[in-house]
Amino acid sequence: MKNKGQHYITRSYQSNFSDKDNLVWVSTETGKIFKTSPENIFKEKHFYTVKLPGFPKPLFVENTLAGFEGDFSNVIKNRIAHSAAISDKERLSVSVFVALMQTRTKILRESFRDFFNRVIADGEVLKAEMKKRPQLKQLYSIESGKNSISMEELKEGMKSFDSQFALTTIGIAIKKPPRLIFNMEWIFFIAPDSKFFICSDSPVYTCSPAREKKYGRDTFGARAGLGHADVELTMPISSTIALFGHWNEKNKRGINYINASERQV
């Protein structure tokens, strides 16, 4: 196969933040600011290509994601952009896309890669210590079970890490996160004139404001999952619309369109 540039932040989604020439402004971590086409950014060669022995369809993930992206774009263009009501099927399309945008990013992939590499590195250190001090082997040894893997298996798995991560994104789309997002109350905030929402390479954010205030942002105590009663989910849909999801038992699965204040934007 020829090298194929695959977007982890989709072109159609980026286009929701583009100008009349379909160009977007980009600000990098180093402070560089430039204007370009969505075709040129947030992509990597073979990001979703599955390169596993015997896997029959290397572009299975890429093509499947394209279907989800198309469904989402249609709902945004034909319904949400007009502040219209949406069907359950359309709501599901949005839920799946939001869940995928939370898990398919390069930032998350590299975070997992770093975690597993650190596990391997720590394991090698422990292995060396056990050779020096045999008494540690009994202290750290556990009976192997069906839910455990050896260090050698982990190392072997890391050789195909990118492909394994790509396949995981499809699993996410049919599991719990979309169902949780589907059942939340949704509010679509509409930006006032001259104010704009922005997107990023990690556009979905979940938090618990009360716990962040109590424990501090990015601390263990402040971590918020989609199933937590006090979780708030935000994702910019376009430069003028942002999704806010939360749990509200009195209006479960509701949907509202609200004109946002400048402060809210």
N, C-alpha and C positions, 0 to 999 in steps of 0.2 A: 504493500500500500504506500501511496505517496503521503508525505507529511500533511496533516490536516489540522488547521487552526480551529480549535473548538472553544467556544465562549463559556466560561463558568458564570459570567453575568451576561445574560442573553442580549443580543442586539435589539430585539423587539422591545425588551424592557428598557434598555438604555434610550431607545428612541422616544420614550415617553418624557424624557428630560431634554430633548434636543430643541434647537431653534428651527426657524423656517427653512434653513438649508440642511436640516437633519444632522447638525453637528452639535457636539457637547463640549462643555468646558471640563477640563480635568485638572485636579490638584493632586500632586504626588506627595508622598511622605517627606520628601526632601524640600518641598516648597515650590517645586516647578509647576507652573500653570500654563496650560496650552489648550488649544481647540482642535478637535479631531472628529473623525467619523466613528460611530459605535463599532464599525467593522474592525477598527484597529486596536481596541483596548479590551482588557479583561478576557484574554484568551491565551491558550497554550496549545502547542502541537500535541495532538492525541490525548488531550486531557481526559476524555471519556472513552477512548479506544480500549477495548478489552483484549489484552495480549496474553491469553492463557492457552496452554496446549489443548487442542481439541475443541476449543470454544468456537462454535460454527459461525457466529455473526459478530465480528469485531466492533461494528458500529451499532450494535443493538441498543446500548445505553444512549448514545447520541441521538439516534432516530426516535427512541421512545420519549426522551426529554423534549424533542422538537414538537411532538404531538401535544404534550402538556402545555408548552409555551404558546402554541397556536390557540388552544382552547382559552387560556387565560387572556391573551390579547383580544380575542373576540368579545369576551365579557366586558373587559375594560372599555373597548371602543364603542360597543353597541349599547351597553347598559350603565355601567358605573360612571362613565364620563358624562352621562346625561342625568345623573342622580335618580336612576330608575330602580324599581324593584327587580330582584333577581330570583330565578327559580332555584330549587335545591340542586339541580344538576350544575347550574352556573356557579352556585356557591361552592360546590365541591371542586370545581375547576380552580377557583381562586384558592381554596384551602390547600389543595395539592401543590400548587405553584408556590405559595408562601412557605409551606413546609420544606419544599425542595430548595428554595432560596436561603433557607436557614442552614441547610446541611451540605449543599453541593459546592460550597465556596473553596477557593484555594487556601484561604486562611485556615479553615477547619481541617482540610487535608494535611497541611503542613504541621498543624498542631498535633494531630494524631501520629504523624510520622515521627515527630520529635519525641512524643511520649513513648512510643514503642522502642525507638533507638535508645532512649535513656534506660528503659527496662533492660534491654540487652546489655548496655554498658555496665549497669549496676550488677547484673547477673554475672558478668565476667569478673568484676571485682570480687564478688562473693565467692566465686569458684576458685579464684586464686588464693583467697584467704583460707578456704577450706583445705586446700593443699598444704598450707603452712600450719594450720591448726585443725586437725582431724576432728576434734571434739565439737566443732561448729556444725559438722554434717548432721549429727543427730538433732541438734537444736533447730536447724532450719529445714530438715527433711519433713515432707508431708506425703501421705499416701496419695498416689496418683488416682484421679477420678475421671469420669467421662467429660467433665467440664474443664479439665486442665490440659495444657499443652507443655511440651518440653521447650527448653531454650533453643534447641536445634530446630524444632518445628517453627518456632517464632522467627528465627533467622531465615529459614527457607521461605516462609510466608512473606517476609519483607522484600524478597526479590521481585514479587509481583504485587507490591503494595498499591501502586497506582491503579492497576486493574481491579483489585479487590475493593478499593475505595469507590471506583466508578460504579461497580455493581451494587454497592451499598446504597447509593442514591436512589436506585429504583426500588429497593426494599423499603426505604423510608416512605415512598409515595403510596404504599398500600398498607401501611401499618398505623400506629396510634397517632402520631402528630397531626396528620390531616383531619382525623376524626375529632380531635380536641379543638383544633382551630375552627372547624365547621360548626361546632356547637357553642362557640363563644358569641357574645353580643358584639356586633361590629358597628363602629362609627367611622364614617368617612369624613375626614376634615377637609374642607375646601379652602384653599388659601385665598386671602384677599388680593386685590390688585396690587401689583409691584412686589409681592412677596412670593417666595418659591421654596418648595421642598427640594432636597437634594438626595441623591442616591450614593452608594458606595460599593466597595467590593465585599461588603458584608451587610446587606441592607436590612435584615430582620433583627430586631432587638427585643429581648424580653427582660423584664425587671420587676422588682417589688419596691416601689418608692419608699414605703414605710420601713422595710428591712434594710434598704440601702442607707436610709437616714440613721437607723439604729446601729448597724454594724459597719457601715462604710462600703463604698462601691467596690466591686470585684472581690469581696471577702466571701468566705464559705457561707456564713450566716445569711448573706444577702442574695445568694443564688436563687433564681426563680425558674421553675419548670412550668410547662404549659398546663399541667394539671393542678398547680397550686391555686388556691382560691383567690389570692391577692395578686396574681400575675397580671402584668400589662404587656401586650405585644404591640409593637409598632413597625410599620413598613411603608415607606413612601411608594405610592403607586405611580405617580407622575409628578411633574413639577408643580402641579396645582392640587393634587389629591394625595392624602395619606390615610392608610388604614390604621385604626386603633382597635384592638381586640381585648376584651376582658370578660370575666365571669359575672353575670348578673342573673340570679335565679328568677327575678320578677319579669325579666324580658329575655329569656334564654333564646339564642339564635336570632335575636332581633337585628335589624339593620337600620341605621339612621344616617342622614347626610346633614352635617352641621357646618355652618360658615365659621371658620377658625379666626381667632384674633391674631394679631401680629405676634403676641407673646407665645401663643400656642405653636405657631409655625417655627 
